Structures are given as structure tokens and as C-alpha cells.
Amino acid sequence: MIEDHLGQLDQQMADLLAAHHDAVQRLAEVPGLGVDSAQQIIAEVGVTAATFPSPKHLASWMGACPGNEESAGINYSHRCPKGNRQMRRVLNQAANAAVEAKGTIFAIAYRRLVPRLGHAQAIGAIAHRLCRLIWKILHQGIPYEERGPAVSAEAKKVRARKMIRELQSLGYRVEPIAAPSGNPA
């Protein structure tokens, strides 16, 4: 009798996780997030984050956005507002893990921000980026796409072509030089 009820309970729990399995998997692909943290996020904000009309609303609710205490045009505090403490803790842990993953856009952004802001504020900025990304993944149902060094190499090529066209439109004669075989242009 008890075994039957436990079996039914296990089946109901499996059905419940299967309904949200796709969203969990999409979030778990993000560097710094795993299945456990993805499940926690979905439990708090929902499968589609429909409660929040924009990523800014989600970041504000989580407390993962910069503070805005200002008077007469003078900004007095950049301290994060109070928000959902548990979710902010999950985001900060995910941000710390994301900056450790080599070759990710989060690691690149962290290295760019930490000299100017320091470790704590740089992690806060990465947590804010993660929060906005989480909203986009859940709300729009899109998978995570890495925008690390491979994308920046393509961006360099696009920028070079754009600059050549601009110089040609100004009347200069520009011919691109073929890059050596070891270095992509």
C-alpha cells in the first residue's frame, strides 16, 4: 500500500520535472549555471518568467542591478537594492563560476571590469548580465549562444571590411592584404 503511494509520488514528481526539463536544460547551458541552480531559478521566477515584463524588472526584483540613489544630479550610492536574497546569492555564485570558465564572454567582461571596479562590483556586474540573460532565455525560449573569442574573431573581420568600405567611399584605394596562414585576419 505504502509502496504504491510512493511509486505514484515518484511518478508525479518525474512528470513535474519533465514538464520543465527543456527550460532547465537551456539554463544549464549557461556558464556558471548548473542543473541545480537552473531548477532554483525556475522555481522562483517561473518557466517563462512571465511575471517580469522586461529583464530590468527581473534584475530589480532579484536585487542584481546597480543602485540609483541620487539627489540634485549627484549620485551617492551604487549599492544594489534589497531584493530576493536567495536568488541574488544563486546569481553571485553563478557569476563567480562563470568568470572562471575560460573563453566565455563572462570571463572576458570580468577581466575588463575588475581593474576599474574591483572584484565585488565586477561580480555584481556579471550577475546583472546573467540575470538579463536568464530572462531572455526563459521569456523568449531561446538557447544560450556563446559569444566568446570565436565570435570576436568574426567581429574583427566584419569591422575590417566595414573600415575598408568607408575608406573607399572617402576616395582612398585600399586593397586588403592576405593574412599569414597562422593568423586569422
OpenMM code with the backbone's topology and positions (N, CA, C; nanometers):
from openmm import Vec3, app, unit

residues = "MET ILE GLU ASP HIS LEU GLY GLN LEU ASP GLN GLN MET ALA ASP LEU LEU ALA ALA HIS HIS ASP ALA VAL GLN ARG LEU ALA GLU VAL PRO GLY LEU GLY VAL ASP SER ALA GLN GLN ILE ILE ALA GLU VAL GLY VAL THR ALA ALA THR PHE PRO SER PRO LYS HIS LEU ALA SER TRP MET GLY ALA CYS PRO GLY ASN GLU GLU SER ALA GLY ILE ASN TYR SER HIS ARG CYS PRO LYS GLY ASN ARG GLN MET ARG ARG VAL LEU ASN GLN ALA ALA ASN ALA ALA VAL GLU ALA LYS GLY THR ILE PHE ALA ILE ALA TYR ARG ARG LEU VAL PRO ARG LEU GLY HIS ALA GLN ALA ILE GLY ALA ILE ALA HIS ARG LEU CYS ARG LEU ILE TRP LYS ILE LEU HIS GLN GLY ILE PRO TYR GLU GLU ARG GLY PRO ALA VAL SER ALA GLU ALA LYS LYS VAL ARG ALA ARG LYS MET ILE ARG GLU LEU GLN SER LEU GLY TYR ARG VAL GLU PRO ILE ALA ALA PRO SER GLY ASN PRO ALA".split()
positions = [
    Vec3(0.0821, -0.1185, 0.0000),
    Vec3(0.0000, 0.0000, 0.0000),
    Vec3(0.0874, 0.1263, 0.0000),
    Vec3(0.1805, 0.1334, 0.0948),
    Vec3(0.2685, 0.2494, 0.1019),
    Vec3(0.3593, 0.2539, -0.0207),
    Vec3(0.4031, 0.1360, -0.0657),
    Vec3(0.4891, 0.1304, -0.1844),
    Vec3(0.4165, 0.1850, -0.3065),
    Vec3(0.2857, 0.1572, -0.3171),
    Vec3(0.2074, 0.2079, -0.4299),
    Vec3(0.2015, 0.3605, -0.4269),
    Vec3(0.1786, 0.4166, -0.3086),
    Vec3(0.1716, 0.5618, -0.2952),
    Vec3(0.3071, 0.6273, -0.3248),
    Vec3(0.4155, 0.5627, -0.2781),
    Vec3(0.5483, 0.6161, -0.3075),
    Vec3(0.5769, 0.6109, -0.4566),
    Vec3(0.5342, 0.5040, -0.5212),
    Vec3(0.5512, 0.4925, -0.6663),
    Vec3(0.4739, 0.5996, -0.7405),
    Vec3(0.3503, 0.6261, -0.6941),
    Vec3(0.2697, 0.7311, -0.7573),
    Vec3(0.3333, 0.8687, -0.7349),
    Vec3(0.3856, 0.8912, -0.6151),
    Vec3(0.4506, 1.0187, -0.5838),
    Vec3(0.5746, 1.0380, -0.6707),
    Vec3(0.6535, 0.9309, -0.6849),
    Vec3(0.7719, 0.9395, -0.7712),
    Vec3(0.7331, 0.9711, -0.9151),
    Vec3(0.6255, 0.9084, -0.9625),
    Vec3(0.5799, 0.9319, -1.0992),
    Vec3(0.5328, 1.0776, -1.1170),
    Vec3(0.4608, 1.1294, -1.0177),
    Vec3(0.4141, 1.2678, -1.0257),
    Vec3(0.5305, 1.3658, -1.0238),
    Vec3(0.6312, 1.3369, -0.9430),
    Vec3(0.7492, 1.4238, -0.9390),
    Vec3(0.8250, 1.4179, -1.0715),
    Vec3(0.8367, 1.2995, -1.1302),
    Vec3(0.9038, 1.2859, -1.2596),
    Vec3(0.8274, 1.3616, -1.3681),
    Vec3(0.6943, 1.3545, -1.3643),
    Vec3(0.6128, 1.4268, -1.4628),
    Vec3(0.6294, 1.5773, -1.4462),
    Vec3(0.6359, 1.6244, -1.3209),
    Vec3(0.6522, 1.7668, -1.2942),
    Vec3(0.7856, 1.8167, -1.3487),
    Vec3(0.8998, 1.7427, -1.3240),
    Vec3(1.0295, 1.7856, -1.3766),
    Vec3(1.0374, 1.7732, -1.5256),
    Vec3(0.9660, 1.6729, -1.5843),
    Vec3(0.9695, 1.6559, -1.7294),
    Vec3(0.9027, 1.7736, -1.7994),
    Vec3(0.8023, 1.8331, -1.7357),
    Vec3(0.7320, 1.9455, -1.7961),
    Vec3(0.8242, 2.0668, -1.8104),
    Vec3(0.9207, 2.0803, -1.7220),
    Vec3(1.0101, 2.1955, -1.7243),
    Vec3(1.1532, 2.1577, -1.7633),
    Vec3(1.1697, 2.0375, -1.8129),
    Vec3(1.3032, 1.9866, -1.8448),
    Vec3(1.3724, 2.0725, -1.9510),
    Vec3(1.2975, 2.1160, -2.0518),
    Vec3(1.3566, 2.1951, -2.1599),
    Vec3(1.4135, 2.3266, -2.1064),
    Vec3(1.3366, 2.3951, -2.0236),
    Vec3(1.3824, 2.5227, -1.9675),
    Vec3(1.5039, 2.5010, -1.8776),
    Vec3(1.5032, 2.3949, -1.7995),
    Vec3(1.6174, 2.3645, -1.7126),
    Vec3(1.7418, 2.3402, -1.7961),
    Vec3(1.7280, 2.2636, -1.9043),
    Vec3(1.8433, 2.2335, -1.9894),
    Vec3(1.8977, 2.3585, -2.0581),
    Vec3(1.8079, 2.4476, -2.1031),
    Vec3(1.8534, 2.5710, -2.1677),
    Vec3(1.9306, 2.6583, -2.0693),
    Vec3(1.8820, 2.6674, -1.9456),
    Vec3(1.9533, 2.7474, -1.8449),
    Vec3(2.0842, 2.6811, -1.8024),
    Vec3(2.0847, 2.5483, -1.7961),
    Vec3(2.2050, 2.4775, -1.7503),
    Vec3(2.3201, 2.4921, -1.8499),
    Vec3(2.2921, 2.5311, -1.9747),
    Vec3(2.3978, 2.5505, -2.0745),
    Vec3(2.4765, 2.6789, -2.0501),
    Vec3(2.4213, 2.7704, -1.9738),
    Vec3(2.4878, 2.8981, -1.9469),
    Vec3(2.6068, 2.8729, -1.8551),
    Vec3(2.7253, 2.9283, -1.8879),
    Vec3(2.8399, 2.9096, -1.7996),
    Vec3(2.8099, 2.9630, -1.6596),
    Vec3(2.8453, 2.8839, -1.5594),
    Vec3(2.8212, 2.9235, -1.4216),
    Vec3(2.6933, 2.8646, -1.3648),
    Vec3(2.5977, 2.8333, -1.4502),
    Vec3(2.4726, 2.7738, -1.4041),
    Vec3(2.4781, 2.6232, -1.4264),
    Vec3(2.4236, 2.5498, -1.3342),
    Vec3(2.4113, 2.4067, -1.3481),
    Vec3(2.2652, 2.3685, -1.3379),
    Vec3(2.2382, 2.2422, -1.3333),
    Vec3(2.1000, 2.1952, -1.3258),
    Vec3(2.0355, 2.2391, -1.1950),
    Vec3(2.1097, 2.2302, -1.0844),
    Vec3(2.0533, 2.2692, -0.9546),
    Vec3(2.0162, 2.4171, -0.9508),
    Vec3(2.1085, 2.5022, -0.9945),
    Vec3(2.0783, 2.6454, -0.9920),
    Vec3(1.9695, 2.6800, -1.0928),
    Vec3(1.9649, 2.6109, -1.2064),
    Vec3(1.8582, 2.6336, -1.3045),
    Vec3(1.7225, 2.5970, -1.2447),
    Vec3(1.7177, 2.4883, -1.1706),
    Vec3(1.5922, 2.4488, -1.1062),
    Vec3(1.5501, 2.5507, -1.0009),
    Vec3(1.6462, 2.6025, -0.9250),
    Vec3(1.6142, 2.7047, -0.8249),
    Vec3(1.5592, 2.8309, -0.8910),
    Vec3(1.6217, 2.8710, -1.0001),
    Vec3(1.5774, 2.9919, -1.0701),
    Vec3(1.4366, 2.9730, -1.1245),
    Vec3(1.4104, 2.8592, -1.1869),
    Vec3(1.2779, 2.8333, -1.2430),
    Vec3(1.1739, 2.8239, -1.1328),
    Vec3(1.2111, 2.7682, -1.0189),
    Vec3(1.1166, 2.7603, -0.9067),
    Vec3(1.0781, 2.8995, -0.8574),
    Vec3(1.1701, 2.9944, -0.8637),
    Vec3(1.1432, 3.1294, -0.8151),
    Vec3(1.0735, 3.2182, -0.9174),
    Vec3(1.1198, 3.2150, -1.0433),
    Vec3(1.0675, 3.3101, -1.1423),
    Vec3(0.9679, 3.2493, -1.2388),
    Vec3(0.9575, 3.1181, -1.2421),
    Vec3(0.8651, 3.0521, -1.3344),
    Vec3(0.9371, 3.0066, -1.4598),
    Vec3(0.8683, 2.9242, -1.5374),
    Vec3(0.9296, 2.8646, -1.6559),
    Vec3(0.9504, 2.9674, -1.7664),
    Vec3(0.8623, 3.0653, -1.7757),
    Vec3(0.8751, 3.1654, -1.8816),
    Vec3(0.9062, 3.3047, -1.8271),
    Vec3(0.9222, 3.3191, -1.6985),
    Vec3(0.9468, 3.4490, -1.6344),
    Vec3(0.8419, 3.5503, -1.6778),
    Vec3(0.7181, 3.5047, -1.6940),
    Vec3(0.6099, 3.5892, -1.7450),
    Vec3(0.5708, 3.6993, -1.6478),
    Vec3(0.6046, 3.6844, -1.5212),
    Vec3(0.5715, 3.7853, -1.4214),
    Vec3(0.6477, 3.9147, -1.4460),
    Vec3(0.7626, 3.9025, -1.5104),
    Vec3(0.8501, 4.0170, -1.5307),
    Vec3(0.8433, 4.0626, -1.6761),
    Vec3(0.7944, 4.1845, -1.7012),
    Vec3(0.7783, 4.2302, -1.8391),
    Vec3(0.9104, 4.2582, -1.9116),
    Vec3(1.0181, 4.2791, -1.8375),
    Vec3(1.1465, 4.3068, -1.9023),
    Vec3(1.2595, 4.2502, -1.8159),
    Vec3(1.3792, 4.2373, -1.8735),
    Vec3(1.4918, 4.1899, -1.7919),
    Vec3(1.5280, 4.2870, -1.6805),
    Vec3(1.4990, 4.4147, -1.7003),
    Vec3(1.5268, 4.5131, -1.5957),
    Vec3(1.4396, 4.4882, -1.4726),
    Vec3(1.3151, 4.4482, -1.4953),
    Vec3(1.2257, 4.4186, -1.3833),
    Vec3(1.2759, 4.2972, -1.3049),
    Vec3(1.3220, 4.1950, -1.3766),
    Vec3(1.3748, 4.0752, -1.3097),
    Vec3(1.5000, 4.1105, -1.2304),
    Vec3(1.5897, 4.1887, -1.2897),
    Vec3(1.7128, 4.2264, -1.2201),
    Vec3(1.6819, 4.3093, -1.0958),
    Vec3(1.5838, 4.3952, -1.1048),
    Vec3(1.5450, 4.4756, -0.9896),
    Vec3(1.4845, 4.3885, -0.8800),
    Vec3(1.4009, 4.2933, -0.9181),
    Vec3(1.3380, 4.2042, -0.8207),
    Vec3(1.4424, 4.1187, -0.7504),
    Vec3(1.5432, 4.0737, -0.8256),
    Vec3(1.6480, 3.9911, -0.7656),
    Vec3(1.7468, 4.0752, -0.6856),
    Vec3(1.7495, 4.2051, -0.7096),
    Vec3(1.8484, 4.2893, -0.6431),
    Vec3(1.9835, 4.2796, -0.7109),
    Vec3(1.9830, 4.2503, -0.8404),
    Vec3(2.1075, 4.2337, -0.9156),
    Vec3(2.1324, 4.3520, -1.0074),
    Vec3(2.0835, 4.4678, -0.9696),
    Vec3(2.1038, 4.5865, -1.0518),
    Vec3(2.1725, 4.6930, -0.9670),
    Vec3(2.2416, 4.7866, -1.0312),
    Vec3(2.3084, 4.8902, -0.9525),
    Vec3(2.2080, 4.9826, -0.8860),
    Vec3(2.2454, 5.0340, -0.7719),
    Vec3(2.1583, 5.1260, -0.7006),
    Vec3(2.1496, 5.2601, -0.7705),
    Vec3(2.0506, 5.3372, -0.7336),
    Vec3(2.0292, 5.4646, -0.8001),
    Vec3(1.9877, 5.5690, -0.6973),
    Vec3(2.0743, 5.5933, -0.6017),
    Vec3(2.0443, 5.6943, -0.5006),
    Vec3(2.1103, 5.8243, -0.5437),
    Vec3(2.0286, 5.9182, -0.5888),
    Vec3(2.0846, 6.0426, -0.6377),
    Vec3(1.9981, 6.1590, -0.5943),
    Vec3(2.0622, 6.2718, -0.5777),
    Vec3(1.9918, 6.3932, -0.5403),
    Vec3(2.0602, 6.5098, -0.6094),
    Vec3(1.9834, 6.5917, -0.6752),
    Vec3(2.0338, 6.7085, -0.7466),
    Vec3(2.1427, 6.6716, -0.8465),
    Vec3(2.1272, 6.5572, -0.9119),
    Vec3(2.2225, 6.5162, -1.0142),
    Vec3(2.3500, 6.4542, -0.9611),
    Vec3(2.3620, 6.4389, -0.8292),
    Vec3(2.4814, 6.3792, -0.7703),
    Vec3(2.4457, 6.2382, -0.7266),
    Vec3(2.5225, 6.1402, -0.7745),
    Vec3(2.4957, 6.0012, -0.7417),
    Vec3(2.5675, 5.9657, -0.6128),
    Vec3(2.4927, 5.9265, -0.5117),
    Vec3(2.5505, 5.8992, -0.3806),
    Vec3(2.5830, 5.7528, -0.3554),
    Vec3(2.5107, 5.6622, -0.4193),
    Vec3(2.5337, 5.5218, -0.3892),
    Vec3(2.5059, 5.4354, -0.5110),
    Vec3(2.5932, 5.3380, -0.5308),
    Vec3(2.5724, 5.2385, -0.6358),
    Vec3(2.5370, 5.1037, -0.5746),
    Vec3(2.5041, 5.1053, -0.4473),
    Vec3(2.4756, 4.9825, -0.3752),
    Vec3(2.3512, 4.9152, -0.4323),
    Vec3(2.3574, 4.7834, -0.4475),
    Vec3(2.2439, 4.7088, -0.5013),
    Vec3(2.1250, 4.7200, -0.4071),
    Vec3(2.0054, 4.7307, -0.4637),
    Vec3(1.8871, 4.7369, -0.3777),
    Vec3(1.8594, 4.6017, -0.3144),
    Vec3(1.7799, 4.6043, -0.2090),
    Vec3(1.7398, 4.4780, -0.1481),
    Vec3(1.6499, 4.4064, -0.2475),
    Vec3(1.6655, 4.2799, -0.2542),
    Vec3(1.5852, 4.2009, -0.3461),
    Vec3(1.5675, 4.0628, -0.2871),
    Vec3(1.5456, 3.9674, -0.3701),
    Vec3(1.5333, 3.8293, -0.3266),
    Vec3(1.6735, 3.7801, -0.2907),
    Vec3(1.6996, 3.7657, -0.1621),
    Vec3(1.8342, 3.7321, -0.1159),
    Vec3(1.8811, 3.5967, -0.1675),
    Vec3(1.7909, 3.5005, -0.1696),
    Vec3(1.8285, 3.3661, -0.2149),
    Vec3(1.8678, 3.3682, -0.3622),
    Vec3(1.7912, 3.4389, -0.4434),
    Vec3(1.8223, 3.4442, -0.5855),
    Vec3(1.9496, 3.5245, -0.6112),
    Vec3(1.9704, 3.6307, -0.5353),
    Vec3(2.0933, 3.7083, -0.5517),
    Vec3(2.2140, 3.6223, -0.5150),
    Vec3(2.1989, 3.5398, -0.4130),
    Vec3(2.3076, 3.4503, -0.3731),
    Vec3(2.3376, 3.3494, -0.4841),
    Vec3(2.2313, 3.2931, -0.5448),
    Vec3(2.2495, 3.1980, -0.6552),
    Vec3(2.3188, 3.2678, -0.7725),
    Vec3(2.2749, 3.3894, -0.8039),
    Vec3(2.3352, 3.4632, -0.9157),
    Vec3(2.4813, 3.4971, -0.8899),
    Vec3(2.5149, 3.5372, -0.7679),
    Vec3(2.6543, 3.5698, -0.7375),
    Vec3(2.7431, 3.4459, -0.7448),
    Vec3(2.6933, 3.3326, -0.6987),
    Vec3(2.7697, 3.2083, -0.7100),
    Vec3(2.7882, 3.1704, -0.8568),
    Vec3(2.6822, 3.1869, -0.9352),
    Vec3(2.6904, 3.1569, -1.0780),
    Vec3(2.7874, 3.2520, -1.1478),
    Vec3(2.7861, 3.3788, -1.1082),
    Vec3(2.8773, 3.4769, -1.1679),
    Vec3(3.0220, 3.4417, -1.1358),
    Vec3(3.0490, 3.4015, -1.0117),
    Vec3(3.1844, 3.3598, -0.9751),
    Vec3(3.2286, 3.2391, -1.0561),
    Vec3(3.1394, 3.1447, -1.0782),
    Vec3(3.1727, 3.0267, -1.1585),
    Vec3(3.1879, 3.0635, -1.3061),
    Vec3(3.1061, 3.1546, -1.3552),
    Vec3(3.1094, 3.1922, -1.4969),
    Vec3(3.2399, 3.2620, -1.5336),
    Vec3(3.2934, 3.3435, -1.4426),
    Vec3(3.4179, 3.4129, -1.4753),
    Vec3(3.5379, 3.3193, -1.4705),
    Vec3(3.5224, 3.2053, -1.4074),
    Vec3(3.6299, 3.1065, -1.4034),
    Vec3(3.6339, 3.0203, -1.5286),
    Vec3(3.5214, 3.0131, -1.6022),
    Vec3(3.5154, 2.9333, -1.7248),
    Vec3(3.5959, 3.0044, -1.8327),
    Vec3(3.6948, 2.9382, -1.8857),
    Vec3(3.7845, 3.0007, -1.9819),
    Vec3(3.7176, 3.0159, -2.1186),
    Vec3(3.7438, 3.1279, -2.1819),
    Vec3(3.6954, 3.1504, -2.3172),
    Vec3(3.5505, 3.1940, -2.3274),
    Vec3(3.4885, 3.2312, -2.2170),
    Vec3(3.3492, 3.2757, -2.2225),
    Vec3(3.3446, 3.4276, -2.2233),
    Vec3(3.2338, 3.4803, -2.2668),
    Vec3(3.2164, 3.6252, -2.2688),
    Vec3(3.2160, 3.6821, -2.1273),
    Vec3(3.1741, 3.5999, -2.0299),
    Vec3(3.1724, 3.6461, -1.8912),
    Vec3(3.3143, 3.6641, -1.8375),
    Vec3(3.4047, 3.5727, -1.8722),
    Vec3(3.5442, 3.5847, -1.8290),
    Vec3(3.6095, 3.7057, -1.8937),
    Vec3(3.5783, 3.7315, -2.0194),
    Vec3(3.6342, 3.8467, -2.0897),
    Vec3(3.5837, 3.9760, -2.0267),
    Vec3(3.4532, 3.9820, -2.0007),
    Vec3(3.3946, 4.1023, -1.9399),
    Vec3(3.4493, 4.1241, -1.7995),
    Vec3(3.4680, 4.0162, -1.7240),
    Vec3(3.5220, 4.0279, -1.5881),
    Vec3(3.6631, 4.0857, -1.5916),
    Vec3(3.7477, 4.0328, -1.6811),
    Vec3(3.8852, 4.0831, -1.6900),
    Vec3(3.8885, 4.2307, -1.7308),
    Vec3(3.7906, 4.2737, -1.8079),
    Vec3(3.7835, 4.4129, -1.8482),
    Vec3(3.7339, 4.5027, -1.7340),
    Vec3(3.6431, 4.4506, -1.6500),
    Vec3(3.5814, 4.5306, -1.5452),
    Vec3(3.6592, 4.5343, -1.4133),
    Vec3(3.7291, 4.4267, -1.3796),
    Vec3(3.7885, 4.4152, -1.2457),
    Vec3(3.8946, 4.5211, -1.2161),
    Vec3(3.9770, 4.5668, -1.3091),
    Vec3(4.0731, 4.6718, -1.2723),
    Vec3(4.0058, 4.8030, -1.2333),
    Vec3(3.8934, 4.8320, -1.2946),
    Vec3(3.8253, 4.9578, -1.2695),
    Vec3(3.7314, 4.9504, -1.1496),
    Vec3(3.6620, 4.8358, -1.1338),
    Vec3(3.5588, 4.8249, -1.0308),
    Vec3(3.6000, 4.7461, -0.9075),
    Vec3(3.6966, 4.6576, -0.9217),
    Vec3(3.7293, 4.5657, -0.8130),
    Vec3(3.6484, 4.4377, -0.8270),
    Vec3(3.6868, 4.3367, -0.7497),
    Vec3(3.6255, 4.2041, -0.7642),
    Vec3(3.4756, 4.2050, -0.7338),
    Vec3(3.4363, 4.2615, -0.6216),
    Vec3(3.2962, 4.2526, -0.5788),
    Vec3(3.2017, 4.3208, -0.6772),
    Vec3(3.2351, 4.4410, -0.7212),
    Vec3(3.1471, 4.5110, -0.8150),
    Vec3(3.1502, 4.4482, -0.9532),
    Vec3(3.2642, 4.3923, -0.9929),
    Vec3(3.2713, 4.3240, -1.1219),
    Vec3(3.1833, 4.1990, -1.1201),
    Vec3(3.1842, 4.1259, -1.0088),
    Vec3(3.0968, 4.0083, -0.9967),
    Vec3(2.9513, 4.0530, -0.9979),
    Vec3(2.9213, 4.1660, -0.9350),
    Vec3(2.7854, 4.2196, -0.9391),
    Vec3(2.7421, 4.2529, -1.0815),
    Vec3(2.8335, 4.3078, -1.1603),
    Vec3(2.8022, 4.3402, -1.2998),
    Vec3(2.7796, 4.2133, -1.3813),
    Vec3(2.8595, 4.1112, -1.3552),
    Vec3(2.8421, 3.9833, -1.4258),
    Vec3(2.7110, 3.9184, -1.3830),
    Vec3(2.6764, 3.9277, -1.2547),
    Vec3(2.5479, 3.8741, -1.2074),
    Vec3(2.4316, 3.9457, -1.2749),
    Vec3(2.4458, 4.0754, -1.2953),
    Vec3(2.3420, 4.1516, -1.3662),
    Vec3(2.3280, 4.1026, -1.5100),
    Vec3(2.4400, 4.0788, -1.5767),
    Vec3(2.4363, 4.0254, -1.7131),
    Vec3(2.3698, 3.8882, -1.7151),
    Vec3(2.4059, 3.8049, -1.6186),
    Vec3(2.3449, 3.6717, -1.6105),
    Vec3(2.1941, 3.6818, -1.5913),
    Vec3(2.1521, 3.7730, -1.5066),
    Vec3(2.0099, 3.7904, -1.4790),
    Vec3(1.9348, 3.8288, -1.6058),
    Vec3(1.9901, 3.9224, -1.6808),
    Vec3(1.9259, 3.9636, -1.8059),
    Vec3(1.9239, 3.8490, -1.9064),
    Vec3(2.0306, 3.7700, -1.9096),
    Vec3(2.0375, 3.6554, -1.9990),
    Vec3(1.9357, 3.5487, -1.9590),
    Vec3(1.9197, 3.5268, -1.8298),
    Vec3(1.8218, 3.4294, -1.7806),
    Vec3(1.6821, 3.4691, -1.8249),
    Vec3(1.6491, 3.5983, -1.8124),
    Vec3(1.5160, 3.6441, -1.8551),
    Vec3(1.4965, 3.6172, -2.0041),
    Vec3(1.5971, 3.6475, -2.0829),
    Vec3(1.5860, 3.6292, -2.2279),
    Vec3(1.5683, 3.4819, -2.2639),
    Vec3(1.6440, 3.3950, -2.1998),
    Vec3(1.6343, 3.2515, -2.2277),
    Vec3(1.4976, 3.1986, -2.1889),
    Vec3(1.4483, 3.2369, -2.0723),
    Vec3(1.3189, 3.1870, -2.0265),
    Vec3(1.2025, 3.2525, -2.0994),
    Vec3(1.2074, 3.3829, -2.1133),
    Vec3(1.0936, 3.4560, -2.1703),
    Vec3(1.0790, 3.4307, -2.3204),
    Vec3(1.1897, 3.4274, -2.3919),
    Vec3(1.1843, 3.4100, -2.5363),
    Vec3(1.2038, 3.2657, -2.5794),
    Vec3(1.2400, 3.1790, -2.4868),
    Vec3(1.2549, 3.0370, -2.5174),
    Vec3(1.3711, 3.0061, -2.6103),
    Vec3(1.4771, 3.0856, -2.6036),
    Vec3(1.5912, 3.0648, -2.6924),
    Vec3(1.7022, 2.9914, -2.6187),
    Vec3(1.7877, 2.9184, -2.6898),
    Vec3(1.9013, 2.8530, -2.6237),
    Vec3(2.0158, 2.9519, -2.6040),
    Vec3(2.1087, 2.9170, -2.5145),
    Vec3(2.2246, 3.0012, -2.4898),
    Vec3(2.3211, 2.9874, -2.6061),
    Vec3(2.3758, 3.0986, -2.6485),
    Vec3(2.4751, 3.1008, -2.7552),
    Vec3(2.5977, 3.1747, -2.7051),
    Vec3(2.7109, 3.1078, -2.7030),
    Vec3(2.8340, 3.1673, -2.6508),
    Vec3(2.8831, 3.2760, -2.7451),
    Vec3(2.9256, 3.3870, -2.6865),
    Vec3(2.9777, 3.4987, -2.7648),
    Vec3(3.1204, 3.5304, -2.7195),
    Vec3(3.2007, 3.4270, -2.7129),
    Vec3(3.3372, 3.4436, -2.6662),
    Vec3(3.4335, 3.4804, -2.7772),
    Vec3(3.5582, 3.4355, -2.7668),
    Vec3(3.6630, 3.4741, -2.8618),
    Vec3(3.6338, 3.4372, -3.0066),
    Vec3(3.5639, 3.3272, -3.0317),
    Vec3(3.5354, 3.2884, -3.1696),
    Vec3(3.4474, 3.3929, -3.2376),
    Vec3(3.3534, 3.4471, -3.1642),
    Vec3(3.2657, 3.5496, -3.2198),
    Vec3(3.3438, 3.6785, -3.2410),
    Vec3(3.4341, 3.7099, -3.1485),
    Vec3(3.5091, 3.8344, -3.1637),
    Vec3(3.6036, 3.8277, -3.2827),
    Vec3(3.6534, 3.7097, -3.3200),
    Vec3(3.7370, 3.6977, -3.4395),
    Vec3(3.6549, 3.7308, -3.5637),
    Vec3(3.5321, 3.6817, -3.5675),
    Vec3(3.4439, 3.7147, -3.6799),
    Vec3(3.4094, 3.8627, -3.6787),
    Vec3(3.3909, 3.9197, -3.5612),
    Vec3(3.3602, 4.0624, -3.5498),
    Vec3(3.4761, 4.1463, -3.6023),
    Vec3(3.6001, 4.1012, -3.5806),
    Vec3(3.7165, 4.1737, -3.6332),
    Vec3(3.7151, 4.1755, -3.7852),
    Vec3(3.6795, 4.0625, -3.8458),
    Vec3(3.6726, 4.0561, -3.9923),
    Vec3(3.5648, 4.1502, -4.0456),
    Vec3(3.4496, 4.1514, -3.9806),
    Vec3(3.3399, 4.2388, -4.0230),
    Vec3(3.3810, 4.3844, -4.0096),
    Vec3(3.4476, 4.4181, -3.9002),
    Vec3(3.4920, 4.5558, -3.8779),
    Vec3(3.5951, 4.5973, -3.9822),
    Vec3(3.6870, 4.5061, -4.0172),
    Vec3(3.7884, 4.5373, -4.1174),
    Vec3(3.7228, 4.5641, -4.2530),
    Vec3(3.6257, 4.4809, -4.2913),
    Vec3(3.5565, 4.5026, -4.4193),
    Vec3(3.4825, 4.6358, -4.4186),
    Vec3(3.4210, 4.6692, -4.3052),
    Vec3(3.3473, 4.7948, -4.2933),
    Vec3(3.4416, 4.9147, -4.3047),
    Vec3(3.5587, 4.9059, -4.2419),
    Vec3(3.6553, 5.0145, -4.2482),
    Vec3(3.7099, 5.0316, -4.3899),
    Vec3(3.7339, 4.9212, -4.4597),
    Vec3(3.7808, 4.9275, -4.5986),
    Vec3(3.6771, 4.9965, -4.6863),
    Vec3(3.5503, 4.9600, -4.6698),
    Vec3(3.4439, 5.0241, -4.7480),
    Vec3(3.4367, 5.1743, -4.7181),
    Vec3(3.4531, 5.2098, -4.5913),
    Vec3(3.4467, 5.3507, -4.5536),
    Vec3(3.5619, 5.4288, -4.6160),
    Vec3(3.6834, 5.3725, -4.6123),
    Vec3(3.7977, 5.4394, -4.6739),
    Vec3(3.7784, 5.4526, -4.8250),
    Vec3(3.7241, 5.3474, -4.8879),
    Vec3(3.6990, 5.3533, -5.0320),
    Vec3(3.5947, 5.4593, -5.0650),
    Vec3(3.4947, 5.4761, -4.9792),
    Vec3(3.3926, 5.5774, -5.0041),
    Vec3(3.4496, 5.7182, -4.9888),
    Vec3(3.5588, 5.7328, -4.9138),
    Vec3(3.6246, 5.8622, -4.8981),
    Vec3(3.7245, 5.8912, -5.0099),
    Vec3(3.7397, 5.7938, -5.1004),
    Vec3(3.8269, 5.8157, -5.2154),
    Vec3(3.9616, 5.7485, -5.2079),
    Vec3(3.9891, 5.6764, -5.1032),
    Vec3(4.1160, 5.6055, -5.0924),
    Vec3(4.1065, 5.4724, -5.1648),
    Vec3(4.2210, 5.4306, -5.2177),
    Vec3(4.2267, 5.2996, -5.2813),
    Vec3(4.2895, 5.2031, -5.1807),
    Vec3(4.2100, 5.1082, -5.1362),
    Vec3(4.2543, 5.0152, -5.0324),
    Vec3(4.2389, 4.8738, -5.0847),
    Vec3(4.3462, 4.7988, -5.0724),
    Vec3(4.3408, 4.6581, -5.1092),
    Vec3(4.3810, 4.5770, -4.9871),
    Vec3(4.2934, 4.4860, -4.9436),
    Vec3(4.3276, 4.4069, -4.8244),
    Vec3(4.4470, 4.3149, -4.8522),
    Vec3(4.5286, 4.3015, -4.7521),
    Vec3(4.6439, 4.2130, -4.7596),
    Vec3(4.6032, 4.0792, -4.7017),
    Vec3(4.6394, 3.9723, -4.7686),
    Vec3(4.6060, 3.8383, -4.7186),
    Vec3(4.6836, 3.8136, -4.5907),
    Vec3(4.6132, 3.7615, -4.4917),
    Vec3(4.6762, 3.7329, -4.3630),
    Vec3(4.7611, 3.6083, -4.3753),
    Vec3(4.8710, 3.6003, -4.2988),
    Vec3(4.9510, 3.4774, -4.2969),
    Vec3(4.8628, 3.3594, -4.2553),
    Vec3(4.9004, 3.2422, -4.2975),
    Vec3(4.8164, 3.1244, -4.2747),
    Vec3(4.7944, 3.0922, -4.1275),
    Vec3(4.8854, 3.1323, -4.0403),
    Vec3(4.8714, 3.1029, -3.8978),
    Vec3(4.7814, 3.1994, -3.8236),
    Vec3(4.7656, 3.3212, -3.8753),
    Vec3(4.6875, 3.4238, -3.8061),
    Vec3(4.5627, 3.4571, -3.8853),
    Vec3(4.4425, 3.4424, -3.8245),
    Vec3(4.3234, 3.4843, -3.8944),
    Vec3(4.3137, 3.6364, -3.8982),
    Vec3(4.2629, 3.6893, -4.0082),
    Vec3(4.2524, 3.8356, -4.0230),
    Vec3(4.1334, 3.8891, -3.9473),
] * unit.nanometer
topology = app.Topology()
chain = topology.addChain("A")
for resn in residues:
    res = topology.addResidue(resn, chain)
    for name in ("N", "CA", "C"):
        topology.addAtom(name, app.Element.getBySymbol(name[0]), res)
